[in-house]
Amino acid sequence: MKSLFYAACIALGALFLAANNPAFAEAQTKKVCIDVKKDGKDVIDPKTGKPKQTCKEVKVHQKLEGTKVPEKK
């Protein structure tokens, strides 16, 4: 019975630590659009008269803070 209790505590503790870790946080995304070019010129959309664009969803990575590495002399 004790071993089952200890195993449950370890599993719940590991789950709690993993859920609160900022490195495993869900990534944020942003939309990035780039103009379509053909032969070095922008392709114009005939309906709107504006340059045609291709858009993609890109993950935004956040830098994690750390300690500074000491310099060697």
SULKA-V598298 format. One record per pair of residues at least 24 apart in sequence whose ideal C-beta (glycine too) atoms are under 6 Angstrom apart, sorted by the first residue. I is the first residue (numbers start at 0). J is the second residue. Records with the same first field share a line. If there is no record, write none. Layout:
BEGIN
I=J / J
END
This chain:
BEGIN
26=58
27=59
28=56 / 58
29=57 / 59
30=54
31=55 / 57
END
